[in-house]
Every structure is written in structure tokens, then in C-alpha cells.
Amino acid sequence: LATTFQYLGLATNEVAHRQRALELSETLFGSGSPEVLTDRMNLAWALRNSGRTNEYLTQFEAAWLTASNAIGGADARTLSAMGWLGVAYREVGRRADSIRVLESCAQICRQAFGDDDLRTLNAVNHLAWSFYLTGQPEHAVPLLEQVMTGRQRALGREHEDSTRAMIDLGRAYLALGREREAFTLLEEAYEIRRQAQGSQHHATLIAIDALARA
């Protein structure tokens, strides 16, 4: 039911039902169960989407701590919660905390899954954006290069996540004054999306918007 409200764009109703689902899960399965972790993460995302900043940060913190204690710090579900906690810290302005958490998350992912695993690449991407948004594009660029190369290898060049990585890297190049490399990537990303998805697809429009802004 909460998911239905989400699809309908009724954020208040969604949050209320996510909260109730979490309460029921805790009663039925116990606070450290995978079911509770899933429901807590769903509630956190719902709160985030409705703009309730402090509340969603609290839920991500609780999800990470609970998962770490219940299923271990290297479990994929724990690392997902840790990654989103790092994103939440960045979004509320706690940028040093964001970088600290995401550096740790990326390192654990590398050890647990390997450098080229998509879960590792997602953590590295989160970290790169924390560097970029704190005015440190020189630290973001090598990470975004790793993400782009890894996604292209795993998903193919035409995958939306691969072209998204190209766009992100192009923007970071531009921030460093590497204009020729930036325009080459942004033009290529747009052309790939235009051919693969058509000129009116939302992903293509994102790509051409990024190129125009650059």
C-alpha cells in the first residue's frame, strides 16, 4: 500500500504506511532482522523524498548501526545502508562526515566484492560526488574515471548507468578546466543515448541538457 501511494505521488500517505510497516516488522521479527532493515530503509527513502531531512538521516543512521550489529559490517545490505548514510550526511551539510563514511564504505566494498563489482562502483560514485560537491573535483575525477570504466565493462557502453557515469565525469573534467575532454565525453554520451533510446527519451534529454549547460 505504501508503494502504491509512492507511485501516486502521495508522500504523506506513503510515509505513514512505511512507518506502520516498520512497527509491525519490529514486533514480528525483532529489531535486527533483515525484514526490519528493509522496512527502515524504505521509510528513510520515503522521508528523504518528502523533504523530512533530520528524520531520514536518523533512520539511515539506525539502519546502518542495526545492520552492522545484526548481520555484520561487510554484508551487502549493511554497506548499502552505510552508503546511503554517507549521502544523507552530504545532503544535510555534514560533508566531512560524508567523506569519512563513504571512504570507509568504498574500502570495505573493495575488500568484500572487488574493485569492479557494481556495488563497489556505486560506493565509489557516492564518494566521488561528496568530493565534487565540497569543491574537490581533483579528488573526484580519478574515482569517476574508475566508475565509468567499471560500468562500461560490466554493463556495456549503451547502458543508462554507463552514460550517466560519462556525464558525471564530463562535468568533473569541466570543473578542472579540462574542456576538450569534457566536451568529448558529453557529446559522446548524448549521441549514445540518442541512438539507443531516441531523441525524446528522458535520459537523452538529460544528456543534451548537460551538454548545453557545459
C-alpha positions in Angstrom: 0.0 0.0 0.0 2.9 2.4 0.8 4.4 1.6 -2.6 1.1 2.4 -4.3 1.0 5.8 -2.5 4.6 6.4 -3.7 3.6 5.7 -7.3 0.6 8.1 -6.9 2.9 10.8 -5.5 1.1 10.9 -2.1 4.2 11.4 0.1 2.4 11.9 3.4 0.3 8.7 3.0 3.4 6.8 1.9 5.4 7.8 5.0 2.6 6.9 7.3 2.3 3.4 5.9 6.1 2.9 5.8 6.2 3.8 9.5 3.4 1.4 10.3 5.2 -1.4 8.3 8.4 -0.8 10.3 6.5 -1.0 13.6 4.9 -4.3 12.5 8.2 -5.7 11.3 9.9 -4.9 14.6 7.1 -6.6 16.5 7.0 -9.7 14.3 10.7 -10.2 13.5 12.8 -8.3 16.0 14.8 -5.1 15.5 17.9 -6.8 14.0 16.1 -8.8 11.3 16.5 -8.3 7.5 12.8 -7.5 7.2 13.2 -4.6 9.6 16.3 -3.4 7.8 14.4 -3.3 4.5 11.4 -1.5 6.0 13.6 1.0 7.8 15.5 1.8 4.6 12.2 2.2 2.7 11.0 4.6 5.4 14.2 6.5 5.2 13.9 6.9 1.4 10.2 8.0 1.8 11.2 10.6 4.3 14.0 11.8 2.1 11.7 12.1 -0.9 9.2 14.1 1.2 12.0 16.5 2.4 12.0 15.5 6.1 15.7 15.8 6.4 16.5 15.2 10.0 14.1 12.3 10.2 15.6 10.4 7.2 19.1 10.9 8.5 18.1 9.4 11.8 16.6 6.4 10.0 19.8 5.8 7.9 21.9 6.0 11.0 19.7 3.5 12.8 19.7 1.2 9.7 23.5 1.1 9.4 24.1 0.6 13.2 21.5 -2.1 13.4 22.7 -3.9 10.3 26.3 -3.7 11.4 25.5 -5.4 14.7 23.0 -7.9 13.4 24.5 -9.1 10.1 28.0 -7.7 10.0 29.7 -4.7 8.6 30.7 -6.4 5.3 27.2 -7.6 4.4 25.9 -6.1 1.2 22.8 -4.8 3.0 24.9 -3.1 5.7 27.1 -1.5 3.1 24.0 -0.2 1.2 22.8 1.4 4.4 26.2 2.8 5.0 26.4 4.3 1.5 23.1 6.0 1.8 24.1 7.3 5.3 27.1 9.0 3.6 24.8 10.5 1.0 22.5 11.7 3.8 25.3 13.4 5.6 26.3 15.2 2.4 22.7 16.4 1.8 22.4 17.8 5.3 25.7 19.7 5.0 27.8 17.3 7.1 30.3 16.9 4.3 33.3 15.8 6.4 31.2 13.1 7.9 30.0 12.1 4.4 33.5 11.7 3.1 34.6 9.8 6.2 31.7 7.3 6.0 31.9 6.9 2.2 35.7 6.4 2.2 35.2 3.6 4.7 32.3 2.1 2.8 34.2 2.1 -0.5 37.2 0.4 1.1 35.1 -2.3 2.7 33.3 -2.9 -0.6 36.6 -3.3 -2.4 37.7 -5.9 0.1 34.4 -7.7 0.1 33.4 -7.6 -3.6 36.4 -6.4 -5.6 37.2 -3.2 -7.4 34.9 -3.8 -10.4 31.8 -5.0 -8.6 28.8 -2.8 -9.2 28.2 -2.4 -5.5 31.8 -1.1 -5.1 31.4 1.2 -8.0 28.2 2.7 -6.5 30.0 3.3 -3.2 32.9 4.9 -5.1 30.4 7.1 -7.1 28.8 8.3 -3.9 32.3 9.2 -2.5 33.3 11.0 -5.8 30.2 13.2 -5.5 31.0 14.1 -1.9 34.4 15.3 -3.1 33.0 17.1 -6.1 30.3 19.0 -4.1 32.8 20.0 -1.4 34.9 21.8 -4.1 37.4 19.0 -4.5 37.0 17.9 -8.2 40.6 16.8 -8.3 39.8 14.0 -5.9 36.5 13.2 -7.6 38.0 12.7 -11.2 40.0 9.5 -10.6 37.1 8.0 -8.8 34.6 8.9 -11.5 37.0 7.5 -14.1 37.0 4.2 -12.2 33.2 4.2 -12.1 32.8 4.9 -15.8 35.3 2.3 -16.9 33.9 -0.3 -14.5 30.3 0.3 -15.5 31.1 0.2 -19.2 32.9 -3.1 -18.7 30.1 -4.6 -16.6 27.0 -3.1 -18.3 28.2 -2.1 -21.8 28.6 1.4 -23.1 24.9 1.9 -24.0 23.5 1.2 -20.5 22.0 4.2 -18.9 24.3 3.9 -15.8 27.3 3.9 -18.1 26.3 7.1 -19.9 25.4 8.6 -16.6 29.0 8.0 -15.5 30.2 9.7 -18.7 28.1 12.7 -18.0 29.3 12.9 -14.4 32.9 12.6 -15.4 32.5 15.2 -18.1 31.2 17.7 -15.5 34.1 17.0 -13.2 36.6 17.5 -16.1 34.9 20.8 -16.8 35.4 21.9 -13.2 39.1 21.3 -13.6 39.3 23.2 -16.8 39.8 20.1 -18.9 37.3 21.4 -21.5 38.3 19.3 -24.5 37.9 16.0 -22.6 34.7 17.2 -21.0 33.0 18.1 -24.3 34.2 14.9 -25.9 32.6 12.8 -23.2 29.4 14.8 -23.0 28.9 14.7 -26.8 29.5 11.0 -26.9 27.1 10.3 -24.0 24.4 12.3 -25.8 25.0 10.5 -29.1 24.9 7.1 -27.4 21.6 7.9 -25.7 20.1 9.4 -28.8 20.8 6.3 -30.9 19.9 3.8 -28.2 16.8 5.4 -26.7 15.6 8.1 -29.2 15.8 11.9 -29.1 12.8 12.3 -26.8 13.7 9.8 -24.1 14.2 11.4 -20.7 17.7 10.0 -20.5 18.6 11.6 -23.8 17.1 14.9 -22.7 19.3 14.8 -19.5 22.4 14.2 -21.7 21.7 17.0 -24.1 20.8 19.3 -21.1 24.2 18.5 -19.6 26.0 19.3 -22.8 24.1 22.5 -23.3 24.9 23.7 -19.8 28.6 22.8 -20.3 
